[in-house]
Amino acid sequence: MRHAFLAICAIIILGSCTAPSLQNNGGTKLTLTIPEGSSQSAAVQVLTQRFKEVVPYPETVVAFISGDIVEIPLVEYKDTTTIRQLSTWGRDLLLVYAVPKSQQNKVREYLDSYITYSDKEKPFKPSSMIGLVDSEQKSDVLKAINSEDFSTMFPSVGMAYWGNVAVDGKEALFLTDKTSPYIDADMFESVEPFADKEGIEGILGLKLLPDYSERIGQLTGNDSTYLLHILHDEVYISKIIEPHITNPSFSMSGAFTPQDALVISTLWNSAKLEDEVIINSIDLQNP
């Protein structure tokens, strides 16, 4: 009996020595501030579940909490961009029309002193944008768009959004149509990640809830208007979709890597973060 007990202890000790950890495998130590209170445990649960979907060793994702400070080890995982996204982003997703072409030129004339243009077809269609803006002038442009004068001249113009990547070193400005039908994150039944055959391009498989199944037809039934695909307040895709979509199950592609698709679906499939999460540090650890 004594020998059997010692053998079991040896197995446990050996297993603990070889189990993956930051000390022997390296990775990332993520340190966050999450206010101590009734919602802290819920936020920690959401974050740990998100990371378990992407890391190589999900069983090691265990949070260590001390007051407002939360540490989460991510063994053999060093993608700091994804770590930031999964730590702070919500399940925001919006499909909506851009400002119609009939008004675009008038808006451009109004903002002429701030904007320039590009002939590049990617990452955004030039004709879908209002124009390109220097980063230091973004606040001035937003002030002009939010002015009473602008609202009077363009009552159907909705929100301003910026492209998720720079174009010629500048910010791509988009404006939505206030009268447009739309699809948001709460209208989807499922959001799933895929990759193309080459494993290069990411694809989001989307399915609308039955109550909203007609929305995609409303949005893609007009081939003279650009549809903006907005994720976390940034435009990822701007294009006219042809042929018109009427099936509540459809896909979104053209601006994602397979990792992007995985991140977006992971965020959508997780619960909402009720309180703001502040990243204190993302420390890369060597074995």
Order of alpha helices (4+ residues) and beta strands (2+ residues): alpha-alpha-beta-alpha-beta-beta-alpha-beta-alpha-beta-beta-alpha-alpha-beta-beta-beta-beta-beta-alpha-beta-beta-beta-alpha-beta
